[in-house]
Amino acid sequence: MNAPTLESSKLGYRVELLPCNGLANPRRSEILESRRPTVIDTIDAQVAELIKMQEPSRPWSDEDSLIAARQQLGDNPELYGTWVYYSWRNTLVHLLSEAEFVQVRTNRNQHKITASEQQTLRSKRLGIIGLSVGSGIALTMAMERTVGVLRIADFDDLELSNLNRLRSSVCNLGLPKAVIAAREIAEIDPYLKVEVFSSGVNADNIDAFLGGDRQPLDLLVEECDSLAIKILARVKARERGIPVIMETSDRGMVDIERFDLQPDLGILHGRLSDEECQTVIDSGTWTPEMTARIMSPAETSERMKLSISELGKSIGRWPQLASEVSSGAGVVTHLSRKILLGDKVLKGRKFLDPYELFLD
């Protein structure tokens, strides 16, 4: 990977990987001398963990595994693995090489996700539009390594009111949500490929986001606020046979459109006609009646109905809760993994409403 780049006028989000392969990396020396970064080096503990995982039946003591690790590292442990430079933190971290890093990082996925499945998932590309709800999904997928490439899009900057459901820091206020998400993913796993659209998705770049013919997405997660983009993304995904998942953070609603299996499936399960969809795409406007068909009052919680009725009166922004966003992130990640692995996941709209399931 090349040195960190700046996207437009925004701060960078790409890490700089400095592999050693048993040789001194001159770029590492340059960073140490010119930037005086914070250095985090736990390579002996990482190799010890790797060794224990390679022989799980052996009763390793902490001391024995560290001795074995230091033998494997040799006289120059700084030449083992990869050094990763995080420009936004001015921090240099010593990590295992990619193959060993992935082995340790995904070890506790087994056998809920088998080694073969994990390898299959590394070949998959997934896109997420909208990084308020979508940010939690992106981070959960990164932690599980559900995909090999994450393509994320949001045009918005982080505001203080976003922190009621978006996991971030006040230190990130004013930064693009897409950059924040990419940085957090890089700090979990610098080897995971993340492609960032910090201007969001629109009519001009939707084809590029979906990947065209060269790098098409295997699955789209749509979590944006704009109805016009919701419709446009689905129309384009249907043309390419890309399945779409949406989670609404109300009553645990998950909506799945299997355009990969049913290329003639109506948009939002036929709640809008193709003619209506084209009108929304062309004009960017829609009617309240269209909105009610997409998310009918009968499918909406009483608290959400109350909140919607107060929009523009006592509240100015769409309500969402961290508990619902976090729950939805887990469900979407699980279903996405199943779809990407070819399991039978049906189209449709389902509700995992904890109030209905657990409360009197």
WOFEN-V51631 format. One record per residue. SS is DSSP state (a for helix, b for strand, c for the rest). OMEGA is omega in whole degrees, -180 to 180 (NA if undefined). BURIAL is b if it has 24 or more other ideal C-beta (glycine too) atoms within 12 Angstrom, else e. Layout:
SS|OMEGA|BURIAL, SS|OMEGA|BURIAL
//
This chain:
c|-178|e, c|178|e, c|-179|e, c|177|b, c|175|e, c|178|e, c|-173|e, c|180|e, c|-176|e, c|178|b, c|-177|b, c|179|b, c|-178|b, c|177|b, c|176|b, b|180|b, b|-176|b, b|-179|b, b|-179|b, c|-178|b, c|178|e, c|-179|e, c|178|e, c|178|e, c|-176|b, a|179|e, a|177|b, a|179|b, a|180|e, a|179|e, a|180|b, a|-177|b, a|-172|e, a|-173|e, a|180|e, c|-176|e, c|165|b, b|-178|e, b|177|e, b|-175|e, b|176|b, c|-172|e, a|180|b, a|178|b, a|179|e, a|179|b, a|177|b, a|178|b, a|178|b, a|-179|b, a|179|b, a|180|b, a|179|b, a|176|e, c|-173|e, c|-179|e, c|-179|e, c|-179|e, c|-177|e, c|166|e, c|178|e, a|-179|e, a|-179|e, a|-178|e, a|177|b, a|177|b, a|179|e, a|180|e, a|-178|b, a|174|e, a|180|e, a|-179|e, a|179|b, c|-174|e, c|-178|e, c|-176|e, a|180|b, a|180|b, a|-178|e, c|172|b, c|-174|b, b|169|b, b|-177|b, b|-180|b, b|176|b, b|-173|b, c|-177|b, c|175|b, c|-171|b, c|-176|e, b|180|b, b|-176|b, b|180|b, b|-177|b, b|171|b, c|172|b, c|-172|b, a|-176|b, a|-180|e, a|178|b, a|-179|b, a|179|b, a|-180|b, a|-177|b, a|-176|b, c|-174|b, a|-177|b, a|169|e, a|-174|b, c|-3|e, c|171|e, c|166|e, c|-176|b, c|178|e, a|178|e, a|178|e, a|179|b, a|178|b, a|177|e, a|-178|e, a|180|b, c|-180|b, c|-172|e, c|176|b, b|-179|b, b|179|b, b|177|b, b|176|b, b|-180|b, c|-171|b, c|161|b, c|170|b, a|-176|b, a|-180|b, a|178|b, a|177|b, a|-180|b, a|-179|b, a|178|b, a|177|b, a|178|b, a|-180|b, a|180|b, a|-170|b, c|-179|b, c|-177|b, c|175|b, c|179|b, b|174|b, b|177|b, b|-172|b, b|-176|b, b|170|b, c|-178|b, c|-167|b, c|172|b, b|-179|b, c|176|b, c|-176|e, a|-178|e, a|178|e, a|-172|b, a|173|e, a|180|e, c|179|b, c|-177|b, c|178|b, c|-175|b, c|174|e, a|176|e, a|-178|e, a|-179|b, c|-180|e, c|178|e, c|177|b, b|179|b, a|-179|b, a|178|b, a|178|b, a|-180|b, a|-180|b, a|178|b, a|-178|b, a|177|b, a|180|b, a|180|b, a|172|b, a|-173|b, c|-177|b, c|-179|b, c|-179|b, c|-176|b, b|179|b, b|178|b, b|-169|b, b|171|b, b|-174|b, c|172|b, c|-179|b, c|178|b, c|179|b, c|-177|b, c|-177|e, c|-174|e, c|-178|b, a|180|b, a|178|b, a|-180|e, a|180|b, a|170|b, c|180|b, c|-180|e, c|-173|e, c|-177|e, c|-176|e, c|175|b, c|173|b, c|-178|b, b|177|b, b|172|b, b|-175|b, b|-177|b, c|-176|b, c|-178|b, c|-174|b, c|178|b, a|180|b, a|179|b, a|175|b, a|-178|b, a|-179|b, a|-179|b, a|-180|b, a|179|b, a|-180|b, a|179|b, a|179|b, a|178|b, a|-176|e, a|-179|b, c|180|b, c|177|b, b|-177|b, b|173|b, b|173|b, b|175|b, b|-169|b, c|-180|b, c|172|b, c|-177|b, c|178|b, c|-176|b, b|175|b, b|-178|b, b|-178|b, b|177|b, b|-175|b, c|178|b, c|177|b, c|-179|b, c|-178|e, c|-175|e, c|180|e, c|-180|e, c|179|b, c|-180|e, a|-175|b, a|177|b, a|177|b, a|179|e, c|171|b, c|176|b, c|177|e, a|179|e, a|178|e, a|179|b, a|-179|b, a|177|e, a|179|e, a|180|b, a|-177|b, a|-173|e, a|-175|e, c|-179|e, c|179|e, c|-177|b, c|174|e, a|-180|e, a|176|e, a|180|b, a|-179|e, a|177|e, a|179|b, a|177|b, c|-173|b, c|177|e, a|-180|e, a|-179|e, a|-173|b, c|179|b, c|-180|b, a|179|e, a|179|e, a|177|b, a|178|e, a|-180|e, a|-180|e, a|-179|b, a|-178|e, c|178|e, b|-178|e, c|178|e, c|180|e, c|177|e, b|-176|e, c|-174|e, c|-179|e, c|-176|b, c|174|b, c|-179|b, c|180|b, a|-179|e, a|180|e, a|178|b, a|-179|b, a|178|b, a|180|b, a|180|b, a|179|b, a|-179|b, a|-179|b, a|178|b, a|180|b, a|-179|b, a|178|b, a|179|b, a|-179|b, a|178|b, a|-178|b, a|179|b, c|176|b, c|177|e, c|-177|e, c|175|e, c|-173|b, c|171|e, c|174|b, b|-179|e, b|-178|b, b|-178|e, b|174|b, c|-173|b, c|-178|b, a|179|e, a|179|e, a|-175|e, a|-169|e, a|-174|e, c|176|e, c|NA|e
//
